[in-house]
Amino acid sequence: MKFRVERDVLAEAVTWVARGLPARPPVPVLAGVVLEAGDEGTLTLSAFDYELSARVTVPADVSEPGRVLVLGRLLAEISRNLPDRPVDVGTDGSKVTVVCGASRFSLREMPIEDYPTLPASPEVSGTIAGDAFTQAVGQVAVAADRGDTLPILTGVRMEIDGDRVTLLATDRYRLAMRELTWSPTAPDASYVTLIPARQLADTARALGASGSVHLSLGSGGEGLVGFEAGQRRTTTRLLDGEYPKVTSIFPTTVETEAVVETAALEEAVKRVALVAERNTPVLLRFTDGQLTIEAGTGDDAQASEALEATLTGPEIEIAFNPQFLLDGLHAVGTSYSRLAFTQSSRPAVLTGKAEPDAEPDLSYRYVLMPVRFAT
């Protein structure tokens, strides 16, 4: 095998394919990336660890077609640090050589015959706008559980009904739901899948810059969901189990509603939370025209800050985990935030507003459970 490729093209491709490689693979070959140089002047890089697969095709000047397996993370590090010149890659006995200007590396060729076959994606089920996909996944994945106590909560539930997509995630302390549209291949499309949140977020960030993303769901690839944009394709194994029916958490009534400038509230919470010890909340006190944020009690360090707020309904005091509140404010993505309450012991709902007097954007809702504030 022998080919030449631009440094930036190689570095970007290897980095993307190698991003999901396990740090401690159960089988040594799973730490590798397959390089396949084709007669048609293309280089295809692929990786697979039985959970996540990635494949990308880039242009290359191929002198001798071939297929080799090398350590993926090492090749990614080398590629990113090469000088800005074309890269020549070839085989020399049991070694793979990488030459760029005066830099020369010799890598061990791994046994490609032991490498598993990448899974085939199911047939394309529909297409979604890349920017909307990236934003929606980011807004919802933040609420997924990061622990291993209940693995099913580490996923994002994706429900598709016709041209409507609903993403949902919760860690039992907050819940995020985003609704958006897509273009299904069949008008009566209906799917419910549970995708690992971390892999879904990584995929959305990597593919969302493209104009559109093709989603592959259904029985064609049992237990898999596939995503494709441009020359990049990835599959992720789905989580098993029945997701809890958590939508009942959404309050059915609103007693108090407050509208606050998102950036101002986010910055104020960050400052006040500096004195909040680990796992201690910040208190939000809503009065007519003002929101006061407080943290710290007794002899400990204390902080407070006041902001303008538009209040409709009775005054209310409610406390939240500051990081969970900040996650929601960062995700809402609008100039103003609307906080809807029933009472201080019940969940609050955060939605976005383009302007203070505009209707709230209910396509994204972030439900936050209150916590007890010691006085």
N, C-alpha and C positions, 0 to 999 in steps of 0.2 A: 504494500500500500504506500502511496506517495501522493501528497497534495499540497497546494499552497492556498492560504486563506488570509484575509485581512485580520490584523491583530484585534481590533475592536469587535469584529464579527465573531471571531472565535471566543473571545472573552465573554461576551454577552451570552452566547449560546451555551457555553459550558456552565457558566454561573447559573443560568436559568434551569438547566437540566439537573445540575448537581444540588440544587437548593433543598431538595427533600431527602437526600441520602442520609441513612441512619448513621449516627455517631459511632454506635457499636453494633454493626450488622451481625445477625445470627450466623450468616454464611459469608466468608470473606469476599466472594465475587459481587455481593450486593453493594459493596462500597465502590463499585466500578461504574464507568460510563462507556457505552459502546460508541465507537466512531466508525461510521460506514461511508466510505467514499465511493460514489457511483460514476458509471461511464458518462452519465448525462451532465456532469459538472456540478454535482451537488454533494454536500457533506451532511449526513444525518447523525445527530447525537441523540442518545436515548438512555434512560435509566429506569429502574423498576425495583421496588423492595417488597413486592406482594401486596402493599397497601396503596402506594402512589406510583403512577408511571408518568413519565414526561418524555416528549419527543419533539425535536425541532429540526428543520431542514434549512440550510443556508447555502449560498453559492460558494463554489470553490473551484480552483484550477486543478483538476485531477489528472495526474500522470499515470498512476497505477491504481485501479480500483482495489478495494479490500475492506476488511472489517477487523477491528481490534478492540480489546477491552483494557482500559487503564484506570487507575485510581482517580475518581471523579473530583474530590475536594482538592487533591494535589494539583491536578491539571487546571482547575479553576484558579487556584492561587498563582500558579505559574503564568497563565494566560493574562491575568489582570496586571501582572508586574513586568511583562515584556516591553521592550522599547516599541515605539510607534512605527513599526515596519511590518511588511508581510511576514507571515509565519510559514515555515516549511515543516511539514510533519511526514514522517515515513517510518518504515520498519527496518530494523537491522538485527537479524537473528531473532532473539527472544526479547529485544528491546524496541521501544517506540521512541524515536528521536524527535525533539522539538527544537528547531533552530530559528532564531530571529535576530538578524544583525550579528553581533559578536556573541550573543547569548546562545548557549547550547545546553539542552537537558536530555538525559537518557532515562526513560521510565520503564519499569518492568511491565511486560505484557502479561496480563492475567489470562487464565484459561477460559476463553470465550465459550467453549463447548459446555461448560458448567453453568452458563448464564441462563436464567429463565426467559421464556418467550413473553414479550410484552402482550398484555391483554388487548383485544380488539374493542374499540368503542362501540356502543350500541348505535343504531342509526340515528341521524340527527333528528331531534324532536322539535326544534324551533330555534329562533334567533332572538337575542336580546341586545339592546344598545350597550356598548362597552362601558361608557361613563356611568350610566344608570346602574348597571350591574355592580361596578366597583363601589359606588356610593352606598347602594342598598346593603350589600354584604358587610361593608364596614360598619354601617349603622346597627346591624343586628348582631354580628359576631361578637361585639364587645360585651354582650350580656350572657354569652355562653359560659358554662362552668369550666374552670381551668384545672380542676382537681380530678382525681380518679375514683372518688367515692361513688358516684353515680354516672358511669360512662355515657349513658344516653343523653345526659344534659351537656355533654361536651360538643354536641352537634347542633347544627342549624336545620330546623324543619322547613323543607320547601314543599309547598302545596301549589299545584297548578290546576286551574279550572278554566279551560278555554284560553283566552288571552290574558288571564289574570294570574299573577305570581304573588304568593304570600310567603314571606320569610319570617321565621319566628325562632327566638332563642331565649333561654332563661337559666339562671343559676340558683333560683328559688328566692333571691333577694331583690332581683330586678328582672324585668321582662322587656324585650324589644320586639316590635313587629313592624314590618315594612311591606307595603303593597305597591306593586308596579305592574306594568304591562309588558308583554313580549309578543313575538309573532310565531305562533305554533305552526307546524307543518299540517296538523289536522285541527280543524276548528273546535272539535269536541275533546281536545286533549285533556287528560286527567291523570295526574301523578301525585304521589306523596312520597317523599324521600327524606332521609335523615343523613346529612353530610357532615363529616368532622369539621368543626368550625375553623380550626387552625389551617387545615389544608384548603378549605374554601376561601378563606381570607387571602392566603398566599396566592392562590390561583387568580382571584379577582384582581389583585394588585398587578400581577404579571401580565394578564391578558386584557385588562380593561382599557388600556391605552389604544387598543385597536377600535376600529369603528363599530364592530359588532362581534358578538361571541356566540358560537353555535353550542347549544346544549344537547347532550345525548342522554336520554333516559329510557327506562322501559326494559322489557324482557330480553332485548337483543344482547345486552351485556349484563347478565345476572349479577346483582350485587354491586354494580358499578354505576357511576355517573361520569360522563365525559364532557370535556370542554375543549373547544378548538377556536383559535383566532389566528388568521394569517397562516404561517407555517408552523405554529406551535399547537401541540395537542397534549392533553393530560387526562388521566383517569384517576379517580379516587374510589376506594372501596367504601361502601355505605355502612353506617352503623345499623345494628340489628336491635329490634325492640319497639315497643309501643310508646310513643311520646306522650307524656301526661297531658291531660286536657286542661291547659293552664289559661285559656282565654277567659275563663270565668273570673279571673283576677281583675279584669278591667271593670272599674266602677261603672255602675249604671246611672248614677246621679252625680251632679256637681253642686256643691254648696258654696264654695269659694273659688274664684278664679283670679290669678295674678299674671300680669304681663310685665316682663323685665327684659332689658337689653341683654342679649346672650353674652356678648364678649365682656361686658362690664360685670355680670354675675359670675362668669367663669373666673375672671381675674380676682375678684373679691374673695371667692371661695378658696382659691389657691393661697391667697395671703393669710386669711383667717385660719385656714387648716394647718398652717405652720406650727401652731401651738397645740394642735390636737394630737394627743398621743395615739399610738397605734390602736386601731379599732374603736376609737372614740369618735362620736358624731359632731357635726356642726348643727347649730340651731338656727332655723330661719323663722323670724318673727315678722309677719305681714300685718301692717296697719294701713290706714288710709293714706295712700300716696307714698309709702315708704316700706322698704324691706331692710331689716337689720339682721346681720349674720354674726353669730357669736360662736366661740369655741373656748374650751378651757374652763375649769371650775375650781372653787376653793382656793387653796394656797398655790396651785399650779399656775403656769403662765396662762394668760388670757388674752383674747383679741376680739375685736368687734369692728364692723364696718357697715355703713348705711348706704343704701342705693335708692334711687327713685323707682317706684313700682306703681302700676295701675291695679287697683284692687276692686273686685266686684264680689259682694257678699260679705259675710261676717269675717272679722279679723281671726287669724289663726297662727298658732305656733306649732312647728313641726321640725323634727330632726332627722338628718340623713347621714349615712356613711359618705364622707366628703369625696372619696375617689369615685364611688358609684354615681354621685351627682355630677361630678366633672365629666365622667364618661358620657353621660346622657347629653350634657350641654355641648360637648365637643361634637357629638354625633348628629345633633339635630340639624345643623347646617343652615340655619336661618338667622337673620339679624335680631329677631326677638324670639323669646321663649314664653310659652304659656304653660303655667302650672295650675292644674285643676285638682281640687281637694274635696273630700267629703267631710272628714274629721282628722284630727292629728294622729289617730291610731290606725288609720286606714291607708291603703296605697294611694299615692299621688300619680298623676299622669302628666308627663312632659310632652308637649308638641311644639311645632315651630310656627312662626308667623313672619311674613315678609315685612309687615308694618304693624304698628301697635293696634290700629283699628281694622286690620284685615282679618278675614276668616282664618282660623287655624288650619294648618295643613295636616289633615288626619291620615295621610298616607304613611306617616311614621309616628308611632307612639311608643313612648318609653315609660314603663311603669316602675316606680321606685317604692320599695317598702320602707316605712319609717322605722326609726330605732328610738329607744328610750334615752332621753337626755337627762343625766344626773345634775341636779341643781344644788 
